Amino acid sequence: MPNAPSTTPPISPLSRIRIVLVRPLHPGNIGAAARAMKTMGLTRLVLVQPHRFPHRDADALAVHAADVLAAAQVVPTIEVALAGTGLAIATVGHSYEMAHDMVDCRESAARAVAAAAAGDEIALVFGNESHGLSVEEVLFCGLLAHIPADPDCVSLNVAQAVQVFAYELRLAAVATALPAGVATATAATHDDIEHLHAHLEQMMIAVRFFDPANPKRLRPRLRRLVARARLEIEEVRILRGLINAVTKATLGR
Protein backbone atom coordinates (compact mmCIF):
# COMPACT_ATOMS: atom_id res chain seq x y z
CA MET A 1 0.00 0.00 0.00
CA PRO A 2 1.49 3.37 -0.96
CA ASN A 3 2.32 5.81 1.77
CA ALA A 4 -0.25 8.52 2.36
CA PRO A 5 0.87 11.99 1.31
CA SER A 6 2.28 14.12 4.09
CA THR A 7 -0.10 16.66 5.57
CA THR A 8 2.72 18.62 7.20
CA PRO A 9 2.61 22.19 5.85
CA PRO A 10 5.79 23.38 4.11
CA ILE A 11 8.20 25.46 6.18
CA SER A 12 7.80 29.14 5.39
CA PRO A 13 11.02 30.88 4.38
CA LEU A 14 10.02 33.64 6.82
CA SER A 15 10.63 31.22 9.69
CA ARG A 16 14.33 31.22 8.78
CA ILE A 17 14.63 35.03 8.88
CA ARG A 18 15.64 36.82 12.06
CA ILE A 19 15.39 40.56 12.71
CA VAL A 20 18.42 41.87 14.61
CA LEU A 21 18.28 45.22 16.43
CA VAL A 22 21.74 46.41 17.42
CA ARG A 23 21.96 48.51 20.60
CA PRO A 24 18.37 49.83 20.47
CA LEU A 25 17.95 52.82 22.77
CA HIS A 26 14.20 53.13 23.25
CA PRO A 27 12.19 50.14 24.51
CA GLY A 28 9.11 51.47 22.73
CA ASN A 29 10.88 50.96 19.42
CA ILE A 30 11.56 47.34 20.33
CA GLY A 31 7.85 46.78 20.97
CA ALA A 32 6.83 48.60 17.80
CA ALA A 33 9.34 46.56 15.78
CA ALA A 34 7.90 43.35 17.24
CA ARG A 35 4.42 44.44 16.19
CA ALA A 36 5.65 45.32 12.69
CA MET A 37 7.24 41.90 12.42
CA LYS A 38 4.23 39.91 13.54
CA THR A 39 1.86 41.66 11.13
CA MET A 40 4.06 40.35 8.30
CA GLY A 41 4.59 36.82 9.64
CA LEU A 42 8.06 37.28 11.16
CA THR A 43 8.59 36.05 14.72
CA ARG A 44 12.33 35.87 15.40
CA LEU A 45 13.70 38.95 17.14
CA VAL A 46 17.30 39.25 18.34
CA LEU A 47 18.46 42.19 20.45
CA VAL A 48 22.14 43.10 20.72
CA GLN A 49 22.85 45.01 23.95
CA PRO A 50 19.45 46.70 24.27
CA HIS A 51 19.61 49.81 26.45
CA ARG A 52 16.43 48.88 28.37
CA PHE A 53 14.69 45.55 27.95
CA PRO A 54 12.38 44.07 29.15
CA HIS A 55 10.38 47.26 29.68
CA ARG A 56 6.72 48.25 29.99
CA ASP A 57 7.01 50.62 27.02
CA ALA A 58 8.04 47.72 24.82
CA ASP A 59 5.09 45.69 26.06
CA ALA A 60 2.68 48.58 25.45
CA LEU A 61 3.72 49.17 21.85
CA ALA A 62 3.95 45.50 20.92
CA VAL A 63 0.13 45.23 21.28
CA HIS A 64 -0.64 41.69 19.99
CA ALA A 65 3.00 40.75 19.49
CA ALA A 66 3.75 40.00 23.15
CA ASP A 67 4.78 36.49 22.13
CA VAL A 68 7.47 37.90 19.81
CA LEU A 69 8.86 39.97 22.69
CA ALA A 70 8.73 37.01 25.08
CA ALA A 71 10.71 34.88 22.64
CA ALA A 72 13.25 37.62 21.81
CA GLN A 73 16.90 36.67 22.29
CA VAL A 74 19.17 39.14 24.03
CA VAL A 75 22.83 38.68 23.04
CA PRO A 76 26.07 40.52 23.85
CA THR A 77 27.53 40.98 20.36
CA ILE A 78 26.58 41.09 16.70
CA GLU A 79 28.77 38.04 16.11
CA VAL A 80 26.51 36.02 18.41
CA ALA A 81 23.41 37.49 16.76
CA LEU A 82 24.60 36.36 13.34
CA ALA A 83 25.76 32.89 14.38
CA GLY A 84 24.58 30.22 11.96
CA THR A 85 23.39 32.61 9.25
CA GLY A 86 24.06 32.03 5.59
CA LEU A 87 23.23 35.61 4.65
CA ALA A 88 23.27 38.73 6.82
CA ILE A 89 21.89 41.96 5.37
CA ALA A 90 22.81 45.31 6.91
CA THR A 91 20.05 47.90 6.57
CA VAL A 92 21.65 51.29 6.03
CA GLY A 93 20.86 54.84 5.02
CA HIS A 94 24.02 55.38 2.98
CA SER A 95 26.86 53.44 1.38
CA TYR A 96 29.97 52.49 3.30
CA GLU A 97 33.49 52.59 1.87
CA MET A 98 34.91 49.12 1.21
CA ALA A 99 31.59 47.51 2.16
CA HIS A 100 29.66 44.97 0.14
CA ASP A 101 27.18 45.67 -2.65
CA MET A 102 24.10 47.70 -1.79
CA VAL A 103 20.60 47.03 -3.13
CA ASP A 104 17.18 48.42 -2.32
CA CYS A 105 14.87 46.82 0.23
CA ARG A 106 12.81 44.99 -2.41
CA GLU A 107 15.82 43.34 -4.01
CA SER A 108 17.26 42.43 -0.62
CA ALA A 109 13.95 40.85 0.40
CA ALA A 110 13.87 38.76 -2.77
CA ARG A 111 17.41 37.55 -2.12
CA ALA A 112 16.66 36.84 1.53
CA VAL A 113 13.53 34.82 0.80
CA ALA A 114 15.23 32.87 -2.00
CA ALA A 115 18.13 31.97 0.29
CA ALA A 116 15.78 31.08 3.15
CA ALA A 117 13.69 28.89 0.85
CA ALA A 118 16.91 27.07 -0.06
CA GLY A 119 17.50 26.35 3.65
CA ASP A 120 19.78 29.20 4.75
CA GLU A 121 19.38 31.17 7.96
CA ILE A 122 18.98 34.88 7.24
CA ALA A 123 19.46 37.99 9.38
CA LEU A 124 18.33 41.54 8.68
CA VAL A 125 20.39 43.85 10.85
CA PHE A 126 19.22 47.29 11.99
CA GLY A 127 21.36 49.87 13.79
CA ASN A 128 20.30 52.01 16.71
CA GLU A 129 18.28 55.19 16.56
CA SER A 130 21.17 57.63 16.97
CA HIS A 131 24.11 56.24 15.02
CA GLY A 132 22.89 53.32 12.93
CA LEU A 133 25.44 50.57 12.37
CA SER A 134 29.19 51.02 12.74
CA VAL A 135 31.53 50.23 9.86
CA GLU A 136 32.69 47.12 11.71
CA GLU A 137 29.10 45.91 12.16
CA VAL A 138 28.31 46.52 8.50
CA LEU A 139 31.34 44.49 7.45
CA PHE A 140 29.99 41.48 9.32
CA CYS A 141 27.15 41.42 6.79
CA GLY A 142 27.33 40.11 3.23
CA LEU A 143 24.94 42.63 1.68
CA LEU A 144 23.79 46.19 2.30
CA ALA A 145 20.19 47.28 1.76
CA HIS A 146 18.48 50.63 1.87
CA ILE A 147 15.00 52.09 1.62
CA PRO A 148 14.90 54.40 -1.42
CA ALA A 149 13.53 57.35 0.53
CA ASP A 150 13.46 60.95 -0.61
CA PRO A 151 17.06 62.25 -0.54
CA ASP A 152 15.94 65.28 1.47
CA CYS A 153 14.72 63.07 4.33
CA VAL A 154 16.29 59.62 4.41
CA SER A 155 16.03 58.98 8.16
CA LEU A 156 13.38 56.58 9.45
CA ASN A 157 12.53 55.45 12.95
CA VAL A 158 13.96 51.96 13.41
CA ALA A 159 10.52 50.38 13.90
CA GLN A 160 9.31 52.05 10.70
CA ALA A 161 12.31 50.67 8.86
CA VAL A 162 11.56 47.20 10.22
CA GLN A 163 7.98 47.53 8.97
CA VAL A 164 9.10 48.44 5.43
CA PHE A 165 11.55 45.55 5.22
CA ALA A 166 9.08 43.12 6.83
CA TYR A 167 6.46 44.09 4.25
CA GLU A 168 8.90 43.48 1.39
CA LEU A 169 9.87 40.12 2.89
CA ARG A 170 6.23 39.08 3.06
CA LEU A 171 5.60 40.14 -0.53
CA ALA A 172 8.60 38.11 -1.66
CA ALA A 173 7.50 35.08 0.37
CA VAL A 174 3.92 35.21 -0.93
CA ALA A 175 5.18 35.54 -4.51
CA THR A 176 7.17 32.34 -4.21
CA ALA A 177 4.57 30.31 -2.31
CA LEU A 178 2.14 27.89 -3.97
CA PRO A 179 -1.03 26.40 -2.48
CA ALA A 180 -0.72 22.78 -1.47
CA GLY A 181 -1.33 20.39 -4.34
CA VAL A 182 -0.84 22.99 -7.07
CA ALA A 183 1.73 21.91 -9.63
CA THR A 184 4.07 24.41 -11.20
CA ALA A 185 3.88 24.90 -14.94
CA THR A 186 6.96 23.94 -16.92
CA ALA A 187 8.56 26.93 -18.59
CA ALA A 188 9.64 26.62 -22.20
CA THR A 189 13.39 26.20 -22.60
CA HIS A 190 15.63 28.27 -24.83
CA ASP A 191 15.64 25.41 -27.36
CA ASP A 192 11.83 25.22 -27.29
CA ILE A 193 11.59 28.93 -28.08
CA GLU A 194 14.16 28.72 -30.88
CA HIS A 195 12.27 25.84 -32.50
CA LEU A 196 9.09 27.90 -32.24
CA HIS A 197 10.73 30.86 -33.98
CA ALA A 198 12.06 28.64 -36.78
CA HIS A 199 8.65 27.00 -37.23
CA LEU A 200 6.88 30.37 -37.18
CA GLU A 201 9.25 31.79 -39.79
CA GLN A 202 8.74 28.78 -42.08
CA MET A 203 4.99 29.29 -41.92
CA MET A 204 5.23 33.05 -42.54
CA ILE A 205 7.42 32.49 -45.59
CA ALA A 206 5.09 29.78 -46.89
CA VAL A 207 2.01 32.01 -46.68
CA ARG A 208 3.99 35.00 -48.08
CA PHE A 209 3.62 37.05 -44.91
CA PHE A 210 7.37 37.38 -44.49
CA ASP A 211 10.11 38.03 -47.06
CA PRO A 212 13.52 36.96 -45.67
CA ALA A 213 15.22 39.12 -48.32
CA ASN A 214 13.47 42.17 -46.88
CA PRO A 215 12.86 41.32 -43.21
CA LYS A 216 12.62 44.88 -41.88
CA ARG A 217 12.00 44.62 -38.12
CA LEU A 218 9.61 41.71 -38.04
CA ARG A 219 12.04 39.19 -36.55
CA PRO A 220 13.11 41.31 -33.54
CA ARG A 221 9.54 42.41 -32.89
CA LEU A 222 8.32 38.82 -32.84
CA ARG A 223 11.17 37.84 -30.57
CA ARG A 224 10.29 40.62 -28.17
CA LEU A 225 6.63 39.57 -28.23
CA VAL A 226 7.47 35.93 -27.48
CA ALA A 227 9.98 36.85 -24.78
CA ARG A 228 7.46 39.10 -23.08
CA ALA A 229 4.92 36.26 -23.00
CA ARG A 230 7.27 33.98 -20.98
CA LEU A 231 5.75 30.91 -22.59
CA GLU A 232 5.23 27.57 -20.93
CA ILE A 233 6.06 24.37 -22.80
CA GLU A 234 2.37 23.52 -23.29
CA GLU A 235 1.78 26.97 -24.78
CA VAL A 236 4.63 26.42 -27.24
CA ARG A 237 3.06 23.13 -28.27
CA ILE A 238 -0.30 24.84 -28.80
CA LEU A 239 1.28 27.54 -30.96
CA ARG A 240 3.20 25.02 -33.04
CA GLY A 241 0.01 23.00 -33.51
CA LEU A 242 -1.72 26.17 -34.68
CA ILE A 243 1.14 26.88 -37.11
CA ASN A 244 0.78 23.37 -38.55
CA ALA A 245 -2.98 23.83 -38.92
CA VAL A 246 -2.63 27.22 -40.60
CA THR A 247 0.00 25.88 -43.00
CA LYS A 248 -2.13 22.86 -43.90
CA ALA A 249 -5.31 24.86 -44.38
CA THR A 250 -3.57 27.51 -46.49
CA LEU A 251 -1.28 25.34 -48.62
CA GLY A 252 -2.98 21.98 -48.37
CA ARG A 253 0.00 20.29 -46.73
N, C-alpha and C positions, 0 to 999 in steps of 0.2 A: 504493500500500500504506500503510495507516495506521501511524503511529508506534507503536512498542511502548511500553507504559506504563513510566514511570520506576520503577526499583527503588531509587532513593535514599531512605533513610529520612527522615522528616520531622525537622526541627530541633527538639530538645526546648527548651521555654521555659527549662529550668534552665540551659542553656548560655549564656543571656543574663543570668544573675544572678551578680553578684560579691559576695563576702563581704569587707567592709573592716574590719580591726582597726586602731583608732587608738591609737597609742603603747602597744602591749602591753608589759608589764613582764617577764613570765616566759616564756622560750622554750618551756617545757613546755606552756603554754597555747596557743601557736601550733601546736605539733604535735598537741595534742588537738583543737583546732578543725579542723585539716586532716583528721583522722580522722573527726570528726563530719560534716564536709562530704561526704567521699567515700562514706560509708555511705548517704547520701541522694541521691547522684548529682550533687553540686555539685563543681566542680573549680577555680573561679577565686577565688584568694585574693589580696587586696591588703593590704599592710602599710604603715601610715603611721608613719614614725619608730619602728620597733621598737627596744626598749632593747638587746636582744641577739639577733641573727639574721644569718646561720645559727648554729646551736648544736646540740650533741649531744643536749641535753635535748629539743629540738624533734624531732629525728630519732627519738629513742627513743619518744616518745609518739605520733608519727604512725603507727607500726606499718606498715600496708599503704598508707598515703597518702603515701609518700615522693615520688611523682610530683607530688602537689599542692604539696608544699613546694618541690620543685625548680622548679616553674613559677610560684611566688609572685612577685608584683611588689612591690618595695620602693620607695616614693615619699616625697617630702619633705613633702607637704601634703595635706590632705583635698580641696582643690580639684583637685589632680592625680588623686587617687583616684576622684573622681566625674566626671571628664571624659568626655563622651559619653553620660552616663546620661539617660534620660527620666524616671526616678523613683528618688529616693534616700529610703530609709526609715531613720530614726534609731531604734535600739532603746534604750529608756530604762526606768528604774525609777520615774519620776514625771513629772508634767506640767511643762512649762516655760512661764513667762509669755510671752505674745506669740508663742508657737510655733504650729506648724500643728496640725491635728486629730490626735487620738491614738486609735488603735484597738488591739484585742488582736492577738496574734501570728497567730491564724487568719485574721482579716479582712485583715491586712496581707499574708499569704502569698497569699490569693486575689487581691488587687489586683495583687501583684507578678507572679504567674503570668499573669494576664490581660493585663497590659501587655507582658510578655515575649513572650507568644504573638502579640501584635499587632506585634511587631518592635522594641519598645523595649529599651534596655539598662537594667538594674536594679542598684541597689546596696543591700545591707543593711549598715548601719554600726553597729559596736559600739565602745564606749568602753573605756578601760583599766581594769584591775582595781581601782585605788584611787579614781579620781575620775569614771569614766564619761566622758561627752561634755560638753564645755563648751557654754555657751549659743550661742556663735558657731558651733560645729560643728553643733549641732542645727539652727540656722537655715539651714544649707546644704541641709538635707533638706526634701523636700516633704511628708513624713508622719512621724508618730511612732507607734511600736508598743511595746507592753509585753506581758510575760508575766503573766497574772492570777494571781500567786502569793498565798499567804496574807499578809495585811497585816502579820502579826507577824514575817515573815521574807521580805522581798522580794528580798534580794540573792542573785544566782547567780554562780558562777564564769563567766568569759567563755566558756570552751569549752562549759560546760553550756548557756549561753544560745544559743550557735551551734547546738548539737544540737537544742534545742527548735524554733528557727526553721527549721532545715534540714528537720526532720521535717514541719513544717506546709507548707513549700514542696513537699516531695515529695507529700504528700497532695493538695495542690491541683493539682499537675501530673498526677498519676495520674487524678484525677477528670475532668480535661478531655481526657485522651488517648483516642484510639480505635484499635483494632487496624487495621492496613492492610486496605483493601478493605471495611471495614464502613461502610455508609451511615448517616447520622444520620436519625432519624425526624423527620417534619415536625410541629411542634407546631400544635395548633388555634389559630386566631387569635381575637381578641375577637369578631369578627363570626360566626365559626363557632359559638362557644359561645352567643352570643345567639340565633342561629337554632335551635340545639338546645333552648334553654330555651323558646322560643316553640312549637316543634313538640311538645315534651314536655307543655307546658301544654294545648295543643289536645287531645292524646290523653287527658289526665287528665280534662278537662272532658267529653269525648265519652263516656268510660266511667263517668262519674259518681264518679270518685275524688276530684275536686277541685271545690269550690264557690267561684268567684271572689268571691261576695258574702260569704263567710265563710272567708277564706283561712287564718286563724290564722298559724302560723309555717312552713307548708309551703314557700312560695317561698324564704325565706332559708335554710332547712335544705337544700333541694335545691341551691341555689347554692353553699353551703359544701361539699357533697358533691362537686359537679362540679369546683369549684376545687381541692379537695384531690387529686383524681384526676390533674390536669395532663394532660388528654387530648391525644392526637395526632389529626391530621385523619382518619386511617383509623378510629380508634376512634369519632369523632363520626359518621362515615358508617355504621358498624356499628349504633350506637345509633339513628340515625334510620331505618335500614332495619328495625330491630326495632320501633320505634314504628309505622311503616307497617303491618308485619305484624300487630301486636296490634290496631290500629284496624280493619284489614280483617277479621280473624278474629272480632272482637267485634261489629262493626256491619255487616259485609258490604259494606264499601266501601273 
